[in-house]
Amino acid sequence: MRAMVASAEPLASQVGVDVMRRGGNAVDAAVAVGFALAVTYPQAGNLGGGGFLLWRRKDGQTAAVDYREMAPAAAFREVYAGKTDEGGPTVGWRASGTPGTVAGLALAHKKYGSGKLSFAALIEPARALAAEGFVAPASLSRSLASYTALLSRYEASKAVFVGIGEGQKFRQPELAETLARIQKNGPREFYEGETARRIAAAMRPHGWISERDLKGYDVKERGVVTGRYRGHGIVSMPPPSSGGAVLIEILNILEGFELGKLGWESPLRWHLVIEAIKRAFADRAEFFGDPDFVRVPVAKLTDPAYAARWRASIDLHHATPSSAIRAGQASHEPLHTTHFSILDSDGNAVSNTYTLNGPYGSGVTIPGTGILMNNEMDDFAANPGKPNRYGLIQGESNAVRAKKRPLSSMTPTFVTNPDGTLRLIIGSPGGPTIINTVLHVILNVLDHGQGIADAIAAPRAHHQWLPDEIGADKHLPESVKGGLERLGHTFGKPRSLGDAQGILLAPDGTVAGASDPRGSGRTIGG
């Protein structure tokens, strides 16, 4: 079997392949890729953020590692009431949750790594890239230029990230020193050592993340959520990500329709998909939050009998207004994250999605560390019961509370064949569009027989119940768009949806991978 890494950045993909060539397994490669992306893809790769790792051993055993950020002890329900911009949940020092990435990757390595490569060895490629630098590609230069205003607010960020031109050698010596400290002293250095002290000292004047918050951060291992679609197994991420359960709920609704017979370009096919999405996203807004704080009825929502009741409410000839599905609350989630999919030569697999939340997170770099901090607090319902900046009213299940993890849509996913063997590794960035990006790829493969490159490149459409409009790729065929409009659907502005990274295993053992043409990633086999 061919080892493979699909990620949003070519240097990081190569790092992962090199690790597997040295005897590491998929988890070892994931750790190395995760640290490398913190250097080469700073808009989302991170040490100062968090995410979700889904692991599958070749024999079918699975695990879900939740290293989502946690609200610091200073957080409380109304902490952002009346606050916008600096001081609010989107920008600046008080926008960050306690980071989980270092702890999450360390736990994955300890429990599921091959044992052949040390944690320090897996950090070394990232440290070398930060210390020696790499040639900034056009995509990174353009991205940094777009966020100059945000990054220029904070001196440490400005010093590292502003003015990096295409083709320029991009060095990050302070980040290299941080990585070296973690190599020397182990992953707890980030939470209890010099790095922790520097983070806490920088946060202290703002009354936010403390040394106690960092020391108290804990990774959660959770049971995966599972479902079936057309006889195939679906394995995905549980809460506090809504991604897995909502994905399975949508697929359960669609199970009762013969989408393959309708054909990919059939407006009725797209109508059914959108209507299923709207109903599942209404449930997302109603029920989801951190399962350590609120009860999330995952078993009910992923029950095919529950989906059958939603299916029966779909009008084949007319779009159902979102207000008729449920009157209620919705939430906002920024669109920038990053995902990587990994397969090793033994058949072990990782699907990992992690993030700073918005591009470059809060904009804050901790002085003396090179660490960009997340703005994950914006994923909470910052002002429950009041409209957010998108006009959406947010719910109580996801209200801010100390040590709570904010709701997410990250959807790292495996699809298995009817005999239980691995078929697909998939995931994407994109906030709430993540769920629908993963959905479209799965439908393209299972219902329409597309290969992985075509399944990822194909136009996609997004709905999230509220606002009641479709967001679609600009390349969605006019015949599909016109047909949906005749059924009563409305469209918002065209948008680019996701940056999927996938690996597909054929029954004959052939392995193919693809990085989304919407981004600048690369899939590399070894």
C-alpha positions in Angstrom: 0.0 0.0 0.0 1.3 3.5 -0.9 1.8 6.0 1.9 0.3 9.4 1.3 -0.2 12.9 2.8 -2.7 15.4 1.5 -2.3 18.8 3.2 -2.8 22.5 2.4 0.9 23.2 2.1 3.5 21.2 0.0 6.4 21.5 2.4 4.3 20.0 5.3 3.1 17.2 3.0 6.7 16.3 2.2 7.6 16.4 5.9 4.9 13.8 6.6 6.0 11.5 3.8 9.6 11.7 4.9 8.6 10.6 8.4 6.9 7.5 7.1 9.9 6.7 4.9 11.9 6.7 8.2 9.6 4.1 9.7 7.0 6.3 11.3 3.3 5.5 11.0 0.4 7.8 10.1 0.2 9.3 13.6 3.9 10.1 13.7 3.5 11.7 10.3 0.5 13.7 11.6 2.5 15.1 14.5 5.2 16.2 12.2 2.8 17.7 9.7 0.9 19.5 12.5 4.1 21.2 13.7 5.3 21.9 10.2 2.1 23.7 9.2 2.6 26.0 12.2 5.7 27.2 10.4 4.7 27.1 6.7 1.0 27.8 6.9 0.6 30.3 9.7 -2.9 31.4 8.7 -4.2 28.2 10.2 -1.4 25.8 11.2 -0.6 26.4 14.8 0.8 25.9 18.2 -1.6 28.5 19.6 -4.9 26.8 18.6 -6.6 23.5 18.7 -8.5 20.9 16.8 -9.6 17.3 16.4 -7.6 14.2 15.3 -9.3 11.0 14.1 -7.2 7.9 14.0 -7.9 4.5 12.5 -5.6 1.4 12.8 -5.4 -1.0 9.9 -7.5 -3.5 11.9 -10.4 -1.0 12.1 -9.8 0.2 15.7 -10.6 4.0 15.9 -10.0 6.9 18.3 -11.1 10.5 18.4 -8.7 13.0 20.1 -10.3 16.3 21.1 -7.7 19.0 21.6 -10.1 21.8 21.1 -9.2 25.1 23.0 -10.8 25.7 26.4 -12.2 29.0 27.7 -9.9 30.4 30.5 -11.0 30.6 34.1 -11.6 34.4 33.6 -14.4 33.7 31.0 -18.1 33.9 31.9 -21.4 34.1 30.1 -21.5 37.9 29.6 -17.7 38.4 29.3 -18.1 39.9 25.8 -21.4 41.7 26.3 -21.3 45.0 24.4 -17.7 44.5 23.3 -16.5 44.5 19.7 -13.1 44.4 18.0 -10.3 44.6 20.6 -11.6 43.3 23.9 -14.2 41.2 22.1 -14.1 37.5 21.0 -12.6 38.1 17.5 -9.5 40.3 17.9 -6.8 40.8 20.5 -5.7 39.4 23.8 -9.1 38.3 25.2 -10.2 36.5 22.0 -8.1 33.3 22.7 -9.0 30.1 24.3 -6.3 28.0 26.1 -4.4 26.2 23.2 -4.6 22.5 22.8 -2.5 21.6 19.8 0.8 20.7 21.5 -1.0 18.5 24.1 -3.2 16.9 21.5 -0.4 15.9 19.2 1.6 14.7 22.1 -1.1 12.4 23.4 -1.7 11.0 19.9 2.0 10.3 19.5 2.2 8.6 23.0 -0.8 6.4 22.5 -0.9 5.7 18.8 2.5 6.5 17.4 4.8 3.8 16.1 7.3 4.1 18.9 10.1 4.3 16.3 10.5 8.1 16.3 10.6 10.4 19.4 8.4 13.4 19.8 11.5 15.6 19.6 12.5 14.0 16.3 9.0 14.7 14.8 9.3 18.4 15.8 12.7 18.7 14.2 11.5 19.3 10.6 9.4 22.2 11.8 12.2 23.6 13.9 14.6 23.5 11.0 12.0 25.2 8.7 11.5 28.0 11.3 15.2 28.5 12.0 16.6 28.2 8.4 13.6 29.6 6.7 11.8 28.7 3.5 11.0 30.6 0.3 7.6 32.2 0.8 5.2 31.1 -2.0 2.9 33.6 -3.7 -0.1 32.1 -1.8 1.4 32.9 1.6 2.7 36.4 0.6 -0.8 37.3 -0.7 -2.5 36.0 2.5 -0.1 37.9 4.8 -0.6 41.1 2.7 -4.4 40.7 3.1 -4.1 40.6 6.9 -1.5 43.3 7.3 -3.9 45.6 9.2 -4.7 42.9 11.8 -1.1 41.7 12.2 0.3 45.3 12.4 -1.7 45.9 15.6 0.7 43.8 17.6 4.4 44.5 17.6 5.4 40.9 17.9 3.1 39.9 15.0 4.2 42.8 12.9 7.9 41.9 13.3 7.4 38.4 12.1 4.6 38.5 9.5 4.4 41.9 7.9 6.3 42.6 4.7 7.0 39.0 3.6 7.2 39.1 -0.2 6.9 36.3 -2.7 10.2 34.5 -3.1 11.6 36.0 0.1 13.3 33.7 2.7 10.9 33.6 5.6 12.6 32.8 8.9 10.9 32.6 12.4 13.8 32.4 14.9 11.7 32.9 18.0 9.3 30.1 16.9 12.3 27.9 16.3 13.5 28.5 19.8 10.1 27.6 21.2 10.1 24.4 19.2 13.6 23.6 20.5 12.4 24.1 24.1 9.6 21.7 23.5 12.0 19.2 21.9 14.4 19.4 24.9 11.8 19.4 27.8 8.8 17.6 26.3 5.3 18.8 25.5 4.5 19.9 29.0 7.0 22.7 28.5 4.3 24.5 26.5 2.0 24.3 29.5 4.3 24.4 32.5 7.7 25.7 31.4 9.2 28.8 30.0 6.8 29.0 27.1 3.8 28.8 29.5 5.4 31.6 31.6 5.8 33.8 28.5 2.2 33.3 27.4 0.8 34.0 30.9 3.0 37.1 31.3 1.8 38.5 28.0 -1.8 37.8 28.9 -1.6 39.0 32.5 -2.2 42.7 31.8 -5.4 41.7 30.0 -6.7 39.5 32.7 -6.9 36.4 30.5 -5.1 33.1 30.0 -3.1 32.3 33.2 -0.4 29.8 34.1 -3.1 27.8 35.9 -5.2 27.7 32.7 -2.3 26.4 30.8 -1.3 23.8 33.4 -5.0 22.7 33.7 -5.6 22.1 30.0 -6.5 18.5 29.2 -7.0 16.6 26.0 -10.1 14.5 25.8 -10.3 11.1 24.1 -13.9 10.6 22.9 -15.9 7.8 21.2 -16.3 8.3 17.5 -19.7 8.8 16.0 -20.7 6.3 13.4 -23.3 5.8 10.7 -24.1 4.0 7.5 -24.7 5.2 4.0 -25.4 3.0 1.0 -23.9 0.1 3.0 -20.7 2.0 3.7 -19.5 2.9 7.2 -19.1 6.6 8.3 -16.7 7.3 11.1 -16.4 10.9 12.3 -15.8 13.4 15.1 -18.2 13.6 18.1 -19.1 16.8 20.1 -17.9 19.4 20.8 -17.6 19.2 17.1 -21.0 19.1 15.5 -19.5 17.9 12.3 -19.8 14.1 12.6 -23.3 13.9 13.9 -24.7 16.5 11.5 -23.0 14.8 8.6 -24.5 11.4 9.5 -27.9 13.0 10.1 -27.8 14.5 6.6 -26.7 11.2 5.0 -29.5 9.3 6.9 -32.1 11.7 5.4 -30.6 11.3 1.9 -30.5 7.5 2.2 -34.1 7.3 1.2 -33.5 9.0 -2.1 -31.8 7.5 -5.2 -29.5 10.3 -5.9 -27.3 8.3 -8.2 -30.2 7.6 -10.5 -31.1 11.2 -10.6 -27.7 12.2 -11.8 -25.2 14.8 -10.5 -26.6 17.7 -12.5 -30.3 17.0 -11.7 -31.8 20.1 -9.9 -34.0 17.6 -8.0 -30.9 15.9 -6.7 -29.5 19.2 -5.5 -32.9 20.2 -4.0 -33.0 17.0 -1.9 -29.4 17.6 -0.7 -30.1 21.2 0.3 -33.3 20.3 2.1 -31.6 17.6 4.1 -28.8 20.0 5.0 -31.3 22.7 6.2 -33.0 20.3 8.6 -29.8 18.9 10.1 -28.4 22.4 10.5 -31.5 23.4 12.4 -30.8 20.6 14.8 -27.2 21.8 15.0 -28.3 25.2 16.2 -30.7 23.7 18.7 -28.8 20.9 20.4 -25.0 21.2 20.1 -22.4 22.4 22.6 -19.6 21.0 24.7 -20.8 17.5 26.0 -19.0 18.1 29.3 -21.4 20.9 30.0 -24.6 20.2 28.0 -26.5 17.1 27.0 -26.1 16.6 23.2 -28.6 13.9 22.0 -26.2 12.4 19.4 -27.9 8.9 19.5 -31.3 10.5 18.6 -29.9 12.8 15.9 -28.0 10.0 14.2 -30.9 7.5 14.4 -32.2 6.5 10.9 -35.8 6.6 12.3 -35.3 10.2 13.3 -34.0 11.0 9.8 -37.0 9.3 8.3 -39.3 11.8 10.0 -37.3 14.7 8.6 -37.3 13.0 5.2 -41.0 12.8 5.1 -41.3 16.6 5.6 -39.4 17.4 2.4 -41.5 18.7 -0.5 -40.2 17.4 -3.7 -41.5 20.4 -5.6 -40.9 23.3 -3.3 -38.2 24.6 -1.0 -39.2 24.6 2.6 -38.6 28.0 4.2 -36.1 27.8 7.1 -38.6 29.4 9.4 -41.0 26.6 8.7 -38.4 24.0 9.7 -37.8 25.5 13.1 -38.0 29.0 14.6 -34.9 29.4 16.7 -31.3 30.2 16.9 -28.2 30.0 14.8 -24.5 30.6 15.3 -21.6 32.0 13.5 -18.3 30.3 12.9 -15.3 31.8 10.9 -14.3 30.0 7.7 -10.5 29.5 8.0 -9.1 26.3 9.3 -6.8 23.6 7.8 -7.1 19.8 7.3 -4.7 17.0 6.4 -5.3 13.4 5.6 -2.6 10.7 6.0 -2.3 7.0 5.1 0.7 4.9 5.9 1.9 1.9 4.0 0.4 -0.5 6.6 -3.1 1.0 6.1 -3.2 3.1 9.3 -4.9 6.5 8.8 -5.3 9.9 10.3 -7.8 12.6 9.5 -7.0 15.8 11.3 -8.5 19.2 11.3 -7.1 22.1 13.4 -7.3 25.8 13.5 -6.6 29.3 14.9 -10.3 30.0 13.9 -10.0 33.1 11.8 -7.0 33.6 9.5 -4.1 34.3 11.8 -6.4 33.9 14.8 -6.6 36.9 17.1 -3.7 38.6 15.4 -1.7 38.4 18.6 1.8 36.8 18.7 3.2 36.1 22.1 6.4 38.1 22.5 9.5 36.0 22.5 7.8 32.8 21.3 6.6 33.3 17.7 3.3 31.7 18.7 0.2 33.1 17.0 -2.8 32.9 19.2 -6.3 31.7 18.3 -9.5 33.7 18.4 -11.6 30.6 19.2 -13.7 32.4 21.7 -15.7 33.7 18.7 -17.0 30.2 18.3 -19.0 30.5 21.5 -22.4 32.3 21.5 -20.7 35.5 22.8 -24.1 37.3 23.4 -26.7 34.6 23.9 -30.2 35.7 22.7 -28.8 38.7 20.8 -27.9 39.0 17.1 -24.2 38.6 16.3 -22.4 40.6 13.6 -24.1 38.4 11.0 -27.6 39.1 12.3 -27.8 35.6 13.7 -29.3 34.9 17.2 -27.1 32.6 19.1 -28.2 29.8 21.6 -27.6 29.0 25.2 -26.1 25.5 24.6 -22.9 27.2 23.3 -22.8 30.1 25.8 -19.4 31.1 27.2 -18.3 29.4 30.4 -14.9 28.8 32.0 -13.1 25.6 30.9 -15.8 25.0 28.3 -14.9 24.1 24.7 -16.6 26.1 21.9 -18.8 24.4 19.4 -17.1 23.5 16.1 -18.0 22.2 12.6 -14.7 20.4 12.0 -15.5 17.0 10.4 -12.4 14.8 10.0 -14.0 11.6 8.6 -13.3 8.0 7.4 -15.6 6.1 5.1 -15.3 2.3 5.1 -16.4 -0.3 2.6 -19.3 -2.7 3.4 -16.7 -5.2 4.5 -15.1 -2.8 6.9 -12.0 -1.9 5.0 -11.0 1.7 4.6 -12.3 3.5 1.5 -11.9 7.3 2.1 -10.0 9.7 4.4 -11.5 13.2 4.1 -11.8 16.6 5.7 -11.7 20.3 5.0 -11.5 23.8 6.5 -14.4 26.3 6.2 -16.3 26.8 9.4 -19.9 25.5 9.0 -19.2 24.9 5.3 -16.8 22.0 6.4 -19.7 19.7 7.0 -21.2 20.3 3.6 -17.8 20.1 1.8 -17.2 16.6 3.4 -20.8 15.7 2.5 -20.4 16.6 -1.2 -17.2 14.6 -1.5 -18.8 11.6 0.0 -21.8 11.8 -2.2 -19.7 12.3 -5.3 -17.7 9.2 -4.5 -20.5 6.9 -3.3 -23.5 8.0 -5.3 -21.8 9.2 -8.5 -18.7 7.1 -8.7 -16.3 9.9 -9.0 -12.5 9.6 -8.4 -11.0 11.6 -5.6 -9.7 14.4 -7.7 -13.1 15.0 -9.4 -15.0 14.5 -6.2 -13.0 17.2 -4.5 -12.9 19.6 -7.5 -16.6 19.4 -8.3 -18.7 22.5 -7.6 -20.4 22.6 -4.2 -23.3 24.3 -2.5 -23.8 25.3 1.1 -26.8 26.0 3.3 -26.8 26.3 7.1 -30.5 26.8 7.8 -30.0 30.5 8.7 -29.6 32.7 6.7 -32.1 31.0 4.4 -30.0 31.1 1.3 -27.6 28.9 -0.7 -24.0 29.8 -1.0 -22.5 28.1 -4.0 -19.3 27.9 -6.0 -19.3 30.2 -9.0 -18.9 27.2 -11.2 -22.2 25.6 -10.1 -23.9 24.8 -13.5 -26.5 27.4 -14.4 -28.9 24.6 -15.1 -28.7 23.5 -11.5 -28.9 27.0 -10.2 -31.9 27.9 -12.4 -33.7 24.6 -11.4 -33.2 25.3 -7.7 -34.5 28.9 -8.1 -37.6 27.5 -9.8 -38.2 25.3 -6.8 -38.1 28.4 -4.6 -34.5 28.4 -3.4 -32.6 31.7 -3.2 -28.8 32.3 -3.6 -26.4 34.5 -1.8 -23.1 35.7 -3.3 -21.0 33.0 -5.0 -18.2 31.8 -2.7 -15.3 29.4 -2.6 -16.3 26.5 -0.3 -13.6 24.6 1.6 -10.1 23.3 0.8 -10.7 19.5 1.0 -7.8 17.1 1.4 -8.6 13.5 0.6 -7.3 10.0 0.0 -9.3 7.3 -1.7 -8.5 3.6 -1.6 -9.8 1.5 -4.5 -10.9 -2.2 -4.0 -7.8 -3.3 -5.9 -5.5 -1.6 -3.4 -4.8 1.4 -5.6 -4.4 4.6 -3.6 -5.1 8.1 -5.0 -5.1 11.4 -3.2 -6.1 14.9 -4.1 -5.7 18.4 -2.7 -8.5 20.9 -3.4 -7.8 23.1 -6.5 -9.5 25.9 -4.5 -6.3 26.0 -2.3 -2.6 25.7 -2.8 -2.0 22.4 -1.1 -0.4 19.3 -2.5 -0.8 15.5 -2.1 2.5 13.6 -2.0 2.9 9.8 -2.0 5.8 7.9 -0.7 
